[in-house]
Amino acid sequence: MPDPDEPAGYNKDNPFSATLTVNRILNKPGSAKDTRHLVVNVAGSGFRYKTGDSLGVFPSNHPEVVDGVLKQGGFSGQEPVALPKVEGLLPLREALSSRLSLAQPTRKFLEFFMTRTSDPSEKARLEELLSGEKAEACREYLLNREVPDLLEDFPGVRLSAQDLVDLLRRLNPRLYSIASSFLAYPEEIHLTVAPVRYTTNNRERHGVCSTFLADRARPGIDQFPVFLSSSHFGLTEDKARDIIMVGPGTGIAPFRAFLQEREATGASGRNWLFFGDQHAATDYLYGEEFEDYVRKGILHRVDLAFSRDQDHKIYVQDRLRESGPEIWKWIRDGAIFYVCGDAKRMAKDVDTALRDIFMQAGGMSEDQAAEAIKLMRREKRYQRDVY
């Protein structure tokens, strides 16, 4: 059944063509980080997004990676290829640019290469990588390479353009938490994006979608496909309910939207924000806006954790523990606890801090704290948007 909240005509299978209107670096000069405030123009889409929703973006691959595939494979880019669920034939360059993933090649590549290499030394190397005893080495090898690297590593492999595209997975869209309220910006969607850049195998790598938005999509010129993705994560409709928001780094995105929504609806519930990053002077994302909310009485409390501003690192979970008794009172009285951001460390550490607060300030045993948190989850009073 169609989603009743989904705008008629536009969805993941039929996305809307949007443009950027703003691409602004949020970090101040001297920061070691690069975080962008992006404004996507969706006028005419009919999108009616909710706080907590995400924007799906279909990116294009980095031109250097596409050129690398063509060069290493000996292709012109004009070769016609067929793709699943696509009518007719596409030029290879177009398929590689916007339809197929060139990152994180799979074991299937190496298995296919075994059947197509004319070089005995390459065959021996492939046999070693594919042997059961070398499973971890194979995984590590593939993790540190993109498709052009594989073609360069095994020049004896002969494959056609169609062979190549049949080995590749579809280029999937990326989802970004929406950093604006529809009530404040009905024809725009704001995003908070940190471009991913790193080095593996002595080569610079670029996060496909994050650097597409930050570096390659020209504001007001280039169009790219987008769609709305609804989420389990969202602001309570109870305007009198207190909320606690924990969102370090780009995890701040939905909470900027929450505060815009609370202001627009005249919500009476209190709002408490925990934010963290590296340095106060350069990395307090949207700091001016949040301080303005404090002055206006919309944001009742802000606790900041800048990890590199002192000898010992301080994180949001440390600030939570420092305010344990007050957090316990807010939650005991019905506040909703929200967390957004890194799933591997931050969200786990925040969860542990919350359990500790229940035990220390709430006088619970470890089992009682665990059960109380499970109940909060079931009642949607503990919501997480982690990645």
Sequence and secondary structure as in RCSB ss.txt:
>XXXX:A:sequence
MPDPDEPAGYNKDNPFSATLTVNRILNKPGSAKDTRHLVVNVAGSGFRYKTGDSLGVFPSNHPEVVDGVLKQGGF
SGQEPVALPKVEGLLPLREALSSRLSLAQPTRKFLEFFMTRTSDPSEKARLEELLSGEKAEACREYLLNREVPDL
LEDFPGVRLSAQDLVDLLRRLNPRLYSIASSFLAYPEEIHLTVAPVRYTTNNRERHGVCSTFLADRARPGIDQFP
VFLSSSHFGLTEDKARDIIMVGPGTGIAPFRAFLQEREATGASGRNWLFFGDQHAATDYLYGEEFEDYVRKGILH
RVDLAFSRDQDHKIYVQDRLRESGPEIWKWIRDGAIFYVCGDAKRMAKDVDTALRDIFMQAGGMSEDQAAEAIKL
MRREKRYQRDVY
>XXXX:A:secstr
   TTS TT BTTB EEEEEEEEEE S TT S   EEEEEE TTS     TT EEEE     HHHHHHHHHHHT 
 S  EE  TT  S EEHHHHHHHTB  SS  HHHHHHHHHHB  HHHHHHHHHHHSGGGHHHHHHHHHT  HHHH
HHH TTB   HHHHHHHS B   EEEEB S TTT TTEEEEEE   EEEETTEEEE HHHHIIIIIS TTT EEE
EEEE  S    S TT  EEEE  GGGGHHHHHHHHHHHHHT  S EEEEEEES HHHH TTHHHHHHHHHHTSS 
EEEEEETTSSSS   HHHHHHHTHHHHHHHHHTT EEEEEE TTTHHHHHHHHHHHHHHHTS   HHHHHHHHHH
HHHTTSEEEEE 
